[in-house]
């Protein structure tokens, strides 16, 4: 299936999913409603798989395009010195042409017209030797692809500069951030000829938030000199990538749910209550709307205002409608680079957040620009060549802190 067909199928799945839920009316019996909900879940499950397939197809198409362009640039012209067997009166063998095609990755465009003719005619040879052990199998090499397939897990987005306010520092001394909340102070009416009150009751009150530098490390991983020399993979590069991802996952977790005691004050922990849900196992469209409006409009207008929840919670939100039957969640347009939205605003999937459960803070909303992330330098990956000689060792560490400098800016939904 082509990429265009995949995109068209994706659009159809979204339409089918909406149709399934639209059929659920106030007078629909429970069994029919449950059937339609199951149908919707099945469609959205296929939607998620198709999204991943589209991403893989796009990447593969880009790789194939670059590979084709490279081969065209490097392909010699017969008139520029390419040696051809027919020029010397030699007979072109089918097996030679076949092997040449395999080395080119199955691309027959590298073959001459005579070689393509030989390949089309085939061969009349019939071999009785086989790839079974002594019959010939011992001569067949085992091929290892020079790549590794890594399992994946989503771990953003709290370390993302585009979502939070990030302070990059070269050293790790404490940083104090002055704060003030003057929103509750009122101006009084004064009668003519009356002296102004001067009792200090309207003085501005200041506070402070501190950012430190907490260190997290991956511990050492050792590997042998022989593995480093003999592996078809660059072991050092692979381990560095994996340790970098470990550091990223830990940083995101601490910046999300850290308790603020010897760790960052995670955004969920630091947020204030915006809406208490009526249920411990579900949430409603009205509750999400109430959560959004529990945050002052001054914060909602920020370009960094957004919802945040994990993927399991997103699967529940996808089915919710407002009082007029409109879906809260919008799928966006993958082909045009338009991200999905919720109640007209951005959202981030953060797998470090709790799923919908008793007393869980399952959704947060607000201006993420008021959450400050302090990064001390860059994550460090260190290689030890002498300490473990003749083997090698690698470890990584990261220094960071996080704090919500204005608790009115971000609020959470608390399950019953």
N, C-alpha and C positions, 0 to 999 in steps of 0.2 A: 504494500500500500504506500502510495507516495505521500510526501509531507503535506501537500495540499489536501489530499483525501483525509489524512489524519486530522487536520485542522477543521475540515468540514464535519467530520464525525464528532469531534469534540463539541462543536456548536450544537449539533443535533442532540447530544447527550444532555446538555444543559437544558435545552427546550423540553426534552422528554421528562427530565426530573421535575421541572416546574409544572408540567402538565399533570404528572402523577399527584402532586400535592394540591393542585388547583381543583382536582376532583373531590377532595375531602371537604364536604360542606357541613353545616351545623346539624343537618338531618341525616348524615351518612352513618350507617350502623357501624358498631365497633369493629366487627370482623372485616368489613370492607375497608375501613380506615386503616386497620393494621396491615392489610394486604397492600394498600397503596403506599404506606410508609416503607414496607419492606422493598417494594419495587423501586421507590426513590433511593433507598440506601444502596441497593444493588447497582443502580445506574451511576450513582456518585462514586461507588467503589471502582467501577469501570472507568469513570471520568478521571480519577486519580491515577490509575494505571496508564491511561492514554496520555496524560500529561507527561509522565516519565518517558513514555515511548517517543513522544514528539521531541522532547529534549535530547534523547539519545540520537534520534534520526537527524536532527539538526546538526549535532556535533559530528556525526559520521559523515554527513554531506559536506560539511566544511573541510574535514580531514581529507576526504576523497578528492575534493576540488583542488586542495593544495598539492596532494600527491600527484594528480594528473598534470598539473602545471609544471611541477618539478621534473617529471619524466619527459615532458615535451621539450623543456629547455635543454636537458642533458642528452637527448636522443641524437646520435650521430647521423649525418647524411651519407648515403652510399657513395656519393660523388666526392666526399671529403676524406676518403680513406677507409671506410668500413669494409672489412674483409667479408666476402660472400663466397660460399662454397662453389656456387655455380660458375663464378668467374674463373675458377681454377679447373673446371671440368669435373669437379667432385659431385658424387651423387648425394642429394639431400636426404638424410634418413628421417623417417617419421619420429623415431624416439628422440632424436636430437631436437627436432622442432617442438615436440611435446614438452620436453624438459625446459626449453627456452621459454615457452609460454608459461609454465609453472613458476619459473624464476621471476617472471614479470607480473606475478600475481594474477594470472589468468587474462591479462590484457593482450589481445592479439594485434593491437595497433603497432606493437614493436616488431612484428614479423614482416618480412618482405612478401611481395605478392606470390613468389614461388613457394615460400614456406607456408603461407596460408593455404595454397593449393594442395600441398602435401598433407597438411593437417586435415583438410576436408576429405581427402581420399581415404585416410585411415591406413591401416596396415593389415596384412594377411597373416602376420605372425601370431601363433597361439602358444603361450608358454605353459608348461606343466609345473615349473617351479612356483612356489607360493611364499607368502610372508610368514609362514608358520615355522618358527624356530630353525631346525636344521635344513628344512626345505628352502631356506632363503631368508627367513625372518631375522637371523642373527646379523644379516648385512643391512637391515633397515634401521637407520638411526632413530632415536627417540628425540623429538623436537620439543624444546621448551620455549614458549613465547617470551620475548624479552619485555614482559610487562607483568603486573600483578593486579588482581582484582581485589579492591578493598571494600569491605562492608562500610555502609554509610549511616550516619545519624545526624539529624538536624541539631545544631547547637547555638544558633544566634538568638537574639540580635543585640544584646546589651553591650557588646564590645564594638559596635558599629558607630563610626564617627558621624554618620548621617542621621542617626536616631537620637543619641544623647549628646550632651555637651561634654567634650573631651578636652582635658588639660594634659598636654604632654610636657613632662619635666625631665631634666637630666639627672636630678638628684631626688632623694626621697624624704627630705625634711617635711615636717607637718605644715600644711597650708590651711590657714584660717580664712573663712569666707564670711564677711559681715552680712547680716540679714536684718530685716525689719518688716513688721506687719502693721501698717497704719490704716488698714481698710475698715476697722471698726470705730475709728475716732471720728466724732461728728463735730460740726461747726455750730456754735450756739447763736441765738438771736440776741442782740443787744439793744436795749432801750436808749433813747437819746439822753445824753448827759450822764449815763451810768459808766462807772469805771470798769475797765476790762478785768476779768478774773485773772489772778496771777498766783495760783496755788500749785502749779506743776502737774495738775491733773491731765493736761493735754500734751505733755512732753512726749517726744518720740522715743520709743523703746527699741533698743538695738539688741541683736543676738548674734550668734556665730555658729557656723558649722565647720567642722575640721575634716580635712582629708589627709590621711596618712599613707603609708606604703607597705602593704602586707605582701609577703613573699610566698609563692607556691612553687614547688619543684616536682619534676617527674620521677626522681630517683635515677640512678645509673642503669643503663642497659649495656651489657658487654657482648661483643661478638668476636669470633676468632679471625686471625689474620688469613687463615685458609678460606673462610667464607668470603672475606673481603676480596681476596684474589680470584676465587674460582666462580663466584656467582655471576650469572648473566645479568643480574640486576645491580645497580649501584646501591649497595646496602646502606652506606652512609647517608645518601640522599633520601632513601625511603624512610629510614628511621627518623631523620630530622623532620620530614613531613608529618609522620605519625605523632611524634612528640609535640610538634606545633599544634596539631589538632587537639591533643590532650589538654594542653595549656588553654586553648580557646574554649573548650567545653567547661573547664573548671572556672575560668574567668566569668563566663556567662552565668554559671550557676550561682557563684558568689554575688554577682551584681544583680541577680534576680531575687534570691531568697536568703542571702547572707543575713546573720542576726545582728550585725553591727557591734558585736563584742569580740574583738580580736580579728574581725573579718569586715569586709564592706557591709554597709547597711543597704541590703538589697532593695530594689524598687518596690517589690511586693510588701516586704516587711515595713518599709518606711512610709508607704501610702496610708491614707486615712480612709475610714469607712465612707463609702458613697451610697451603697444600697444593700440592704439585707434581703436576700432572696427568701421566698416563702417555702421553698422546697430544698431538701438536702441532696436531691438526685437529679434536678433539672433546673432550667431557668426559662424565663419568658421574654418575649419581645418587649413588653412594657418595662420589665426590670432593666434591660439594657438601655432603653431610652431614659429611664430614671437615673441610671448610673451616669450616662453622658451629661445629663442636665444637673447632676450634683456638682459638677465642675463649673466654675464661673465662666461665662462667655469670653472673658479676657484671655483665658487659657485655651479655650476651644478654638480660637482664631489662630493660634500659633501654627506655623507650618510643620512643627514636630508633634502636634497632638495626634494621638492614635489610640486604638484598642490593643490589648495584648492578651493572649491566651495560648494554650497548647493545642495541638492538632486534634485531639479528641474532643475538646470543647468546640473547636471550629466545626466539626462534623455535626454537632447539635445545632449550632447557630445557623448553619446553612439551610435548615428547615423552617426557621422562624419567619413569621410575617407580622407586619404591623396591623393596626386596626382596620385598615382599608384593603387588606389582602395582598399588600406588596411585600416582596422579600426584603429582609433587612440586608442580606448579603448579596453583593453584585460580583459576578464572576470576572468582570473586566474583559479584556480582549488580548489573549496571548500573542496573536499574530501582529498586533500593533504595539505591543509593549505596554499595554494598560493593565495595571495591577488590579486585583480585586479590592472591594471596599465594603465597609459596614456602616450603615446609617450615614452614608456620604463621606466617610472619613477612612483614613488608612488603618491597617491593622498589621500586627506582627505576630507570627507564630513562634512561640518560645517554649520548647519542650521541657525547660526547667520548671515551668509553672505547674501547679497542682491541677489535676483533673477535677471535674464536678464530683464532689463528695461531701460528707458531713463536715461542716465548719471550714470548708476549704475556701481560700481566696482564689476563685477560678478565673476571674476577669479583672484586669485593671484598665483604667482609661485616664487620659489627661495629657498634659504638656510634658513630653519626655525631655524637652530642652532644659527643664528645671532639675533634671537628674544629672549630676556631675560625675564623670568617670575620670579618675586620675591615673595616667599611665606613666610609669617611671621608665624612660627609655623605651626600648623595644623588647619583646620576648627574646631571650637568649638561648641558643642551642650551642652547647660546648662539647668539643671532641677531645678526649684524653688519649694520647698516643704513647706516652711514656709510662704513666702510672700503671696501666694494665699490660704493658708490653710482655710478649709479642702480640697480645690481643688488643682490642680497642674498646673504648667506652664512650658513651654519649649520654648527655642529660640536658634537660631544659629547665628554665625557671622564668618566672614572670613576677613583676611587682606592680601592684595596683590598689586602688581603693575606689569606693563609690558612695555617694550620699545624695539624698533628695533634699535640696537646699530650701525648697518651699513646699511644705506638706499639703498646702491647699491646691497644688497644681495637679496632683495625681491621686486618684481614689480607686478603691477596689470594691468588687461585689462579693459579699460573704454569703456562702450557702448556709441554710438553716442547720 
